[in-house]
Amino acid sequence: MTANRFFKPILGGLFFLAFMSFCFSAGYYIIQLLPLRLSDYVQYLATIMTSIAIMISIGYLMHAINHNKRVNIYLEIIDALRKIANGDYNVHLDFKMDKRNGEITEIINHFNHMAKQLKQMEEMRQEFISNVSHEIQSPLTSIVGFAQALQFNKLTIEERNHYLHIIETESRRLSKLSDNLLKLTSLESKHHPFEKKSYRLDQQIRTIILACEPNWMQKELVMDVSLEKISVFIDEDLMSQVWTNLIHNSIKFTHYHGKITIRLQQIDDQAVIKISDTGIGISEKDQFHIFERFYKADQARERSKSGSGLGLSIVKKIIDMHEGSISVKGELGKGTTFTIRVPISSRKFS
């Protein structure tokens, strides 16, 4: 850096002297080509004036070229903005600018970044709409199909009740999907109520486990629970959704006579919760996507058709709002473990 600052003015001075010499030589030859007899003094003055005129002309020409270049850049930026306004995000400005045009270069870089972000958001929006349409279409098809089947008079009472049960199940699935979509939208809007309060986390988790007792008793699961007494200052209602979702998932994907282990302990200023099961497990590939909207592991698709793929996205969002973290480890056929860490006193939204 020091060497550059030392040589830069020297090189600039040498360039200026070379430019002056060029202009003076050009002026001298132009005067010599004139069919006039001039005295040495007049010839000297004419050479200087011609040299100055050449310097001004070259400077003006360079300025005009640079100005036209800037105008072209601005026109292309305006054209690109017009495309974005019309919904076309496949735009990218590529200009080779020198260091003197640092401001324009910065504008172009920010523009390209903005266009890239808008394109990604549009792709996410289209994917979201596609996923929602798919999730809604599936239960609607079942409802319409079995509603038409109910119109046949030759159905037995058992068949009729079976079809009605399917229609009720699919209707509840639609209702749950709608509720989860509204909940996720509310959480991401940053206007969702965030009410921190002091309460016992161990008591909250124990209450949810007991509320799920009919489910795990039906499958005759072993519940291995160990909860330290920990008081936290976070949003009780939001965290209740987290534990309910994770415990329900463990019960849903664990085989009969399986085992679910729940541990709560304090490590430094965090509450660490581990929920493990001996269920169907999850592949390493699926672990990277499990918290994405509408993502369903293949094993989960086979085991149950009631899920919408939004539950874990909601869990992840709530944990993020509390400045915590959630991770998953598992192996197909050997169960899954979710590890949640939340600050005992959340600072965000305070």
C-alpha positions as CSV (number, residue, x, y, z in Angstrom):
1,M,0.0,0.0,0.0
2,T,2.9,2.4,0.9
3,A,4.7,1.6,-2.4
4,N,1.5,2.2,-4.4
5,R,0.9,5.6,-2.8
6,F,4.6,6.5,-3.5
7,F,4.6,5.5,-7.2
8,K,1.1,6.5,-8.1
9,P,1.8,10.3,-8.2
10,I,5.1,9.7,-10.0
11,L,3.5,7.6,-12.7
12,G,0.7,10.2,-13.0
13,G,3.2,13.0,-13.5
14,L,5.1,11.0,-16.1
15,F,1.9,10.3,-18.0
16,F,1.0,14.0,-17.9
17,L,4.5,15.0,-19.2
18,A,4.2,12.4,-22.0
19,F,0.7,13.7,-22.9
20,M,2.0,17.3,-23.0
21,S,4.9,16.2,-25.2
22,F,2.6,14.4,-27.6
23,C,0.3,17.4,-27.9
24,F,3.2,19.8,-28.4
25,S,4.7,17.5,-31.1
26,A,1.4,17.2,-32.8
27,G,0.9,21.0,-32.7
28,Y,4.4,21.5,-34.1
29,Y,3.9,19.2,-37.1
30,I,0.5,20.8,-37.9
31,I,2.1,24.2,-38.0
32,Q,4.9,22.9,-40.2
33,L,2.3,21.6,-42.6
34,L,0.7,25.0,-43.1
35,P,1.7,26.7,-46.4
36,L,2.6,29.9,-44.5
37,R,5.9,31.7,-43.8
38,L,5.9,32.6,-40.1
39,S,8.6,34.1,-38.0
40,D,10.1,31.9,-35.3
41,Y,8.2,33.8,-32.5
42,V,4.9,33.6,-34.2
43,Q,5.5,29.9,-35.1
44,Y,6.3,29.2,-31.4
45,L,3.1,30.9,-30.2
46,A,1.1,29.1,-32.9
47,T,2.5,25.8,-31.9
48,I,1.6,26.4,-28.2
49,M,-1.9,27.5,-29.1
50,T,-2.4,24.4,-31.4
51,S,-1.1,22.1,-28.7
52,I,-3.5,23.6,-26.2
53,A,-6.4,23.2,-28.7
54,I,-5.4,19.5,-29.2
55,M,-5.3,18.9,-25.4
56,I,-8.8,20.5,-25.0
57,S,-10.2,18.5,-28.0
58,I,-8.8,15.2,-26.6
59,G,-10.2,16.0,-23.2
60,Y,-13.6,16.9,-24.5
61,L,-13.6,13.8,-26.7
62,M,-12.8,11.6,-23.6
63,H,-15.5,13.4,-21.6
64,A,-18.0,12.8,-24.3
65,I,-17.2,9.1,-24.6
66,N,-17.4,8.7,-20.8
67,H,-20.7,10.7,-20.7
68,N,-22.2,8.6,-23.5
69,K,-21.1,5.5,-21.6
70,R,-22.8,6.7,-18.4
71,V,-25.9,7.5,-20.4
72,N,-26.0,4.0,-21.8
73,I,-25.5,2.5,-18.4
74,Y,-28.4,4.6,-17.0
75,L,-30.6,3.6,-19.9
76,E,-29.8,-0.1,-19.3
77,I,-30.5,0.2,-15.6
78,I,-33.9,1.9,-16.3
79,D,-34.7,-0.9,-18.8
80,A,-33.8,-3.5,-16.2
81,L,-36.0,-1.8,-13.6
82,R,-38.8,-1.8,-16.1
83,K,-38.4,-5.6,-16.6
84,I,-38.4,-6.2,-12.8
85,A,-41.6,-4.0,-12.5
86,N,-43.2,-6.3,-15.1
87,G,-42.3,-9.4,-13.1
88,D,-39.2,-10.5,-15.0
89,Y,-36.4,-11.0,-12.5
90,N,-33.9,-12.7,-14.9
91,V,-31.9,-9.5,-15.3
92,H,-28.2,-9.0,-14.7
93,L,-26.2,-5.9,-15.4
94,D,-22.6,-6.5,-16.5
95,F,-20.4,-3.4,-17.1
96,K,-16.6,-3.3,-16.9
97,M,-16.0,-0.1,-14.9
98,D,-12.7,1.4,-13.8
99,K,-11.9,2.6,-10.3
100,R,-13.0,6.2,-11.1
101,N,-16.6,4.9,-11.5
102,G,-16.8,3.4,-8.1
103,E,-20.2,4.8,-7.3
104,I,-21.7,3.4,-10.5
105,T,-20.1,0.1,-9.9
106,E,-21.5,0.0,-6.4
107,I,-25.0,0.8,-7.7
108,I,-24.8,-2.0,-10.3
109,N,-23.6,-4.5,-7.7
110,H,-26.5,-3.6,-5.4
111,F,-28.9,-3.8,-8.3
112,N,-27.7,-7.3,-9.3
113,H,-28.0,-8.4,-5.7
114,M,-31.6,-7.0,-5.4
115,A,-32.6,-8.7,-8.7
116,K,-31.1,-12.0,-7.4
117,Q,-33.0,-11.7,-4.1
118,L,-36.3,-10.9,-5.8
119,K,-35.9,-13.9,-8.2
120,Q,-35.3,-16.2,-5.2
121,M,-38.4,-14.8,-3.4
122,E,-40.5,-15.3,-6.5
123,E,-39.3,-18.9,-6.8
124,M,-40.1,-19.4,-3.2
125,R,-43.6,-17.9,-3.6
126,Q,-44.3,-20.1,-6.7
127,E,-43.1,-23.2,-4.8
128,F,-45.2,-22.2,-1.8
129,I,-48.4,-21.8,-3.9
130,S,-47.6,-25.1,-5.7
131,N,-47.2,-26.9,-2.4
132,V,-50.4,-25.4,-0.9
133,S,-52.4,-26.3,-4.0
134,H,-51.1,-29.9,-3.8
135,E,-51.8,-30.3,-0.1
136,I,-55.4,-28.9,-0.6
137,Q,-56.1,-30.9,-3.7
138,S,-55.4,-34.3,-2.1
139,P,-58.0,-34.2,0.7
140,L,-60.5,-32.4,-1.6
141,T,-60.2,-35.3,-4.1
142,S,-60.9,-37.8,-1.3
143,I,-63.9,-35.8,0.0
144,V,-65.5,-35.5,-3.4
145,G,-64.9,-39.1,-4.3
146,F,-66.3,-40.6,-1.1
147,A,-69.2,-38.1,-1.1
148,Q,-70.2,-39.3,-4.6
149,A,-69.8,-42.9,-3.3
150,L,-72.3,-42.2,-0.5
151,Q,-75.0,-41.6,-3.2
152,F,-75.2,-45.3,-4.0
153,N,-78.1,-46.9,-2.2
154,K,-76.6,-50.4,-2.1
155,L,-73.9,-49.5,0.5
156,T,-73.9,-51.3,3.7
157,I,-74.0,-49.4,7.0
158,E,-70.3,-50.4,7.6
159,E,-69.2,-49.0,4.2
160,R,-71.3,-45.8,4.7
161,N,-69.7,-45.2,8.1
162,H,-66.3,-45.9,6.7
163,Y,-66.7,-43.4,3.9
164,L,-68.1,-40.8,6.4
165,H,-65.1,-41.4,8.6
166,I,-62.7,-40.7,5.7
167,I,-64.6,-37.5,4.8
168,E,-64.4,-36.3,8.4
169,T,-60.6,-37.2,8.6
170,E,-59.9,-35.3,5.4
171,S,-61.9,-32.3,6.5
172,R,-60.0,-32.2,9.7
173,R,-56.8,-32.4,7.7
174,L,-57.9,-29.4,5.6
175,S,-58.8,-27.5,8.8
176,K,-55.4,-28.2,10.3
177,L,-53.6,-27.2,7.1
178,S,-55.5,-23.9,7.1
179,D,-54.7,-23.3,10.8
180,N,-51.0,-24.0,10.3
181,L,-50.8,-21.7,7.3
182,L,-52.3,-18.9,9.3
183,K,-50.1,-19.6,12.3
184,L,-46.9,-19.7,10.2
185,T,-47.9,-16.5,8.3
186,S,-48.6,-14.8,11.7
187,L,-45.2,-15.8,13.1
188,E,-43.3,-14.6,10.1
189,S,-45.2,-11.2,9.9
190,K,-43.3,-10.0,13.1
191,H,-46.6,-8.8,14.4
192,H,-47.4,-12.0,16.3
193,P,-47.9,-11.4,20.0
194,F,-44.8,-12.3,22.0
195,E,-45.6,-12.3,25.7
196,K,-42.8,-13.4,28.0
197,K,-43.6,-14.6,31.4
198,S,-41.9,-16.5,34.2
199,Y,-42.9,-20.1,34.6
200,R,-41.6,-23.6,35.3
201,L,-40.6,-25.2,32.1
202,D,-40.5,-28.7,33.6
203,Q,-44.1,-28.4,34.7
204,Q,-45.2,-27.3,31.3
205,I,-43.5,-30.3,29.6
206,R,-44.9,-32.7,32.2
207,T,-48.4,-31.3,31.6
208,I,-48.2,-31.9,27.9
209,I,-46.9,-35.4,28.3
210,L,-49.9,-36.2,30.6
211,A,-52.2,-34.6,28.0
212,C,-50.9,-37.0,25.4
213,E,-51.3,-40.0,27.7
214,P,-54.2,-41.6,25.7
215,N,-52.0,-41.6,22.6
216,W,-49.0,-43.2,24.1
217,M,-51.0,-45.6,26.3
218,Q,-52.9,-46.8,23.2
219,K,-49.6,-47.8,21.6
220,E,-48.3,-49.1,25.0
221,L,-45.2,-46.9,24.8
222,V,-42.6,-46.6,27.6
223,M,-42.2,-43.0,28.6
224,D,-38.8,-42.3,30.2
225,V,-39.0,-38.8,31.6
226,S,-36.4,-36.9,33.6
227,L,-37.0,-33.1,34.1
228,E,-34.9,-30.7,36.1
229,K,-36.7,-27.9,37.9
230,I,-36.0,-24.9,35.7
231,S,-37.8,-21.6,35.7
232,V,-37.7,-19.6,32.4
233,F,-38.8,-16.2,31.2
234,I,-40.1,-16.8,27.7
235,D,-43.5,-17.1,25.8
236,E,-45.4,-19.9,27.4
237,D,-48.1,-20.3,24.8
238,L,-45.6,-20.4,21.9
239,M,-43.3,-22.9,23.6
240,S,-46.3,-25.1,24.4
241,Q,-46.9,-25.5,20.6
242,V,-43.2,-26.6,20.3
243,W,-43.5,-29.4,22.9
244,T,-46.9,-30.5,21.7
245,N,-45.7,-30.9,18.1
246,L,-42.5,-32.7,18.9
247,I,-44.1,-35.1,21.5
248,H,-47.0,-35.9,19.1
249,N,-44.5,-36.6,16.3
250,S,-42.5,-39.0,18.5
251,I,-45.7,-40.9,19.5
252,K,-47.0,-40.9,15.9
253,F,-43.8,-42.4,14.4
254,T,-42.9,-44.8,17.2
255,H,-43.9,-48.4,16.8
256,Y,-46.1,-50.2,19.4
257,H,-44.2,-51.1,22.6
258,G,-41.5,-48.6,21.7
259,K,-39.9,-46.0,24.0
260,I,-39.8,-42.2,24.2
261,T,-37.2,-40.5,26.3
262,I,-37.5,-36.9,27.4
263,R,-34.7,-35.0,29.2
264,L,-34.6,-31.5,30.5
265,Q,-31.5,-29.9,32.1
266,Q,-29.9,-26.5,32.5
267,I,-26.5,-26.0,30.9
268,D,-25.0,-22.5,31.6
269,D,-27.8,-20.0,30.8
270,Q,-29.7,-22.4,28.5
271,A,-32.5,-24.9,29.0
272,V,-31.6,-28.0,27.0
273,I,-34.4,-30.4,26.0
274,K,-33.8,-33.8,24.3
275,I,-36.8,-35.8,22.9
276,S,-35.8,-39.2,21.6
277,D,-37.8,-42.1,20.3
278,T,-37.2,-45.6,19.0
279,G,-39.4,-45.0,15.9
280,I,-39.0,-45.2,12.2
281,G,-36.0,-42.7,12.2
282,I,-35.0,-40.3,9.6
283,S,-32.3,-40.5,6.9
284,E,-29.3,-38.3,6.8
285,K,-30.5,-36.7,3.6
286,D,-33.9,-35.8,5.1
287,Q,-32.3,-34.3,8.2
288,F,-31.0,-31.4,6.1
289,H,-34.6,-30.5,4.9
290,I,-36.8,-31.6,7.8
291,F,-37.5,-28.0,8.9
292,E,-38.5,-26.7,5.5
293,R,-42.1,-25.9,4.7
294,F,-44.1,-28.8,3.3
295,Y,-41.1,-31.1,3.4
296,K,-42.0,-34.7,4.2
297,A,-39.6,-37.6,4.6
298,D,-40.6,-40.6,2.5
299,Q,-40.9,-42.7,5.6
300,A,-43.3,-40.2,7.1
301,R,-45.4,-40.2,3.9
302,E,-45.8,-44.0,4.2
303,R,-46.7,-43.9,7.9
304,S,-49.3,-41.2,7.9
305,K,-51.2,-39.1,5.5
306,S,-52.4,-36.6,8.0
307,G,-49.4,-34.4,8.2
308,S,-49.0,-31.1,6.2
309,G,-45.3,-30.7,6.5
310,L,-45.7,-27.4,8.3
311,G,-45.4,-28.5,12.0
312,L,-41.6,-28.5,12.2
313,S,-41.4,-25.3,10.3
314,I,-43.6,-23.7,12.9
315,V,-41.4,-25.2,15.7
316,K,-38.2,-23.9,14.0
317,K,-39.7,-20.4,13.7
318,I,-40.8,-20.3,17.4
319,I,-37.3,-21.5,18.5
320,D,-35.7,-18.8,16.3
321,M,-37.9,-16.1,17.8
322,H,-36.5,-17.1,21.3
323,E,-32.9,-17.0,20.0
324,G,-32.6,-20.7,20.5
325,S,-31.6,-23.6,18.3
326,I,-33.0,-27.0,17.3
327,S,-31.2,-29.9,15.7
328,V,-32.1,-33.4,14.8
329,K,-30.2,-36.7,14.6
330,G,-31.5,-40.0,13.6
331,E,-31.1,-43.2,11.6
332,L,-33.6,-45.2,9.6
333,G,-35.2,-47.9,11.7
334,K,-33.4,-46.8,14.9
335,G,-35.3,-43.7,16.0
336,T,-34.8,-39.9,16.1
337,T,-33.6,-37.3,18.6
338,F,-34.5,-33.7,18.7
339,T,-32.3,-31.3,20.7
340,I,-33.7,-27.9,21.6
341,R,-31.8,-25.2,23.4
342,V,-33.5,-22.0,24.5
343,P,-32.2,-19.2,26.7
344,I,-33.7,-19.2,30.2
345,S,-34.4,-15.5,29.7
346,S,-35.1,-14.6,26.0
347,R,-33.8,-11.1,25.1
348,K,-35.5,-10.7,21.8
349,F,-38.7,-8.7,21.5
350,S,-38.1,-7.2,25.0
